[in-house]
């Protein structure tokens, strides 16, 4: 049976995509494609690091936050340098450089809420927590953390580009 060129192209495309389709519906499938996460460029991160060094303040981070994120155990605190910037509607965004190359903390204060994200030195999300003023913060789900962290990275990228 002869096939037309368009049928042949369709058959080849189907054959090429078939293993991907099978993998996607398999019980333990791993996503084939992941949406690109926003990230900070080297220039943006360098600018932010400069602000932290030049305009930042030394801050001791409470052991409640560092313990929940897995940075410390028990009553240990971490001292680091942080830079804060005001956002819209009384929002405050803070970014901290952690000691010993442990990366960054990014904190977002808004309304009566707090979100804190721990990112590695390349600004890749490691862990997160959320809290409401007057209550003990708690770890957040990874999906919520990714959403919030994406917002924060986009906010810092825009801030770095406009300041």
C-alpha positions as CSV (number, residue, x, y, z in Angstrom):
1,X,0.0,0.0,0.0
2,X,1.5,3.4,-1.1
3,X,1.2,6.3,1.3
4,X,1.1,10.0,0.3
5,X,4.0,12.2,1.5
6,X,1.8,13.9,4.1
7,X,0.7,10.5,5.5
8,X,4.3,9.4,5.7
9,X,5.2,12.6,7.6
10,X,2.3,12.0,10.0
11,X,3.3,8.4,10.6
12,X,6.9,9.4,11.3
13,X,5.8,12.1,13.7
14,X,3.5,9.7,15.5
15,X,6.3,7.1,15.7
16,X,8.7,9.7,17.1
17,X,6.1,10.9,19.7
18,X,4.7,7.5,20.7
19,X,7.4,6.7,23.4
20,X,6.8,10.2,24.9
21,X,3.1,9.6,25.0
22,X,3.5,6.1,26.6
23,X,5.9,7.5,29.2
24,X,3.5,10.3,30.0
25,X,0.7,7.9,30.9
26,X,2.8,5.4,32.6
27,X,2.2,5.0,36.4
28,X,5.5,6.5,37.5
29,X,5.9,8.9,34.6
30,X,8.2,11.8,34.9
31,X,7.0,15.0,33.1
32,X,8.6,15.2,29.7
33,X,8.6,19.0,29.6
34,X,8.6,21.4,32.5
35,X,7.6,25.1,32.2
36,X,10.5,27.4,32.4
37,X,10.9,29.0,35.8
38,X,11.7,32.7,35.9
39,X,15.2,33.4,36.9
40,X,17.5,36.2,37.6
41,X,20.2,37.0,35.1
42,X,23.8,37.3,36.1
43,X,23.6,41.1,35.8
44,X,20.5,41.3,37.9
45,X,21.9,39.0,40.6
46,X,25.1,41.0,40.6
47,X,23.2,44.3,41.0
48,X,21.2,42.8,43.9
49,X,24.4,41.5,45.6
50,X,25.8,45.0,45.3
51,X,22.8,46.5,47.0
52,X,23.1,43.9,49.8
53,X,26.8,44.7,50.3
54,X,26.4,48.5,50.0
55,X,23.0,49.3,51.4
56,X,22.1,46.2,53.3
57,X,22.0,45.7,57.1
58,X,23.3,42.9,59.3
59,X,20.4,40.8,60.5
60,X,20.0,37.8,62.8
61,X,17.3,35.5,61.4
62,X,15.2,33.8,64.1
63,X,15.7,30.2,64.7
64,X,12.0,29.5,64.1
65,X,12.5,30.3,60.4
66,X,15.9,28.7,60.0
67,X,14.8,25.5,61.7
68,X,11.6,25.2,59.6
69,X,13.6,25.7,56.4
70,X,16.2,23.2,57.4
71,X,19.1,25.7,57.7
72,X,19.7,25.0,61.4
73,X,18.5,22.8,64.2
74,X,16.9,23.9,67.4
75,X,17.7,27.3,68.8
76,X,20.5,28.2,66.3
77,X,20.2,31.5,64.5
78,X,22.0,32.7,61.4
79,X,23.4,36.2,61.0
80,X,23.6,37.6,57.5
81,X,23.3,40.7,55.4
82,X,20.0,41.8,53.9
83,X,18.6,44.4,51.6
84,X,14.9,45.5,51.7
85,X,12.8,47.3,49.0
86,X,9.2,48.5,49.2
87,X,6.7,47.1,46.8
88,X,3.1,48.2,46.1
89,X,0.5,48.6,48.8
90,X,2.8,48.4,51.8
91,X,4.6,45.3,50.6
92,X,8.2,44.8,51.6
93,X,10.6,42.5,49.8
94,X,13.8,41.4,51.5
95,X,16.7,39.4,50.2
96,X,19.4,38.0,52.4
97,X,22.8,36.5,51.5
98,X,23.3,33.4,53.7
99,X,26.7,32.6,55.2
100,X,29.0,29.7,54.1
101,X,27.6,29.8,50.5
102,X,24.2,28.5,51.6
103,X,22.5,30.8,49.1
104,X,19.8,33.3,49.7
105,X,16.6,33.9,51.7
106,X,13.9,35.9,50.0
107,X,11.2,37.3,52.3
108,X,7.9,38.9,51.1
109,X,5.8,40.8,53.7
110,X,2.3,41.7,52.6
111,X,-0.9,42.4,54.4
112,X,-0.5,40.4,57.6
113,X,1.4,37.6,55.8
114,X,5.0,36.5,55.4
115,X,6.5,34.2,52.8
116,X,10.1,33.1,53.1
117,X,12.0,31.2,50.4
118,X,15.4,29.6,50.6
119,X,17.3,29.5,47.3
120,X,20.7,28.2,46.4
121,X,23.5,30.4,45.1
122,X,22.0,30.2,41.6
123,X,18.6,31.3,43.0
124,X,17.0,27.9,42.6
125,X,14.2,27.2,45.2
126,X,15.1,24.8,48.0
127,X,12.4,25.3,50.7
128,X,9.8,27.7,51.8
129,X,7.5,28.7,54.6
130,X,4.5,30.9,55.1
131,X,3.0,32.6,58.1
132,X,0.4,35.0,59.4
133,X,1.3,37.8,61.8
134,X,1.1,36.6,65.4
135,X,1.2,32.9,64.5
136,X,4.0,30.4,64.0
137,X,5.0,30.0,60.4
138,X,4.8,26.6,58.7
139,X,6.4,24.9,55.7
140,X,4.4,25.5,52.5
141,X,3.6,23.0,49.8
142,X,6.1,22.8,47.0
143,X,3.5,23.9,44.5
144,X,2.6,27.0,46.5
145,X,6.3,27.7,47.1
146,X,7.0,27.5,43.4
147,X,4.2,29.9,42.6
148,X,5.2,32.4,45.3
149,X,8.9,32.1,44.5
150,X,8.2,32.7,40.8
151,X,6.4,35.9,41.8
152,X,9.3,37.0,43.9
153,X,12.0,36.3,41.3
154,X,9.9,38.2,38.7
155,X,9.5,41.1,41.2
156,X,13.3,41.2,41.9
157,X,14.2,41.0,38.2
158,X,11.9,43.9,37.4
159,X,13.2,45.9,40.4
160,X,16.8,45.3,39.3
161,X,16.1,46.3,35.8
162,X,14.4,49.6,36.8
163,X,16.7,50.8,39.6
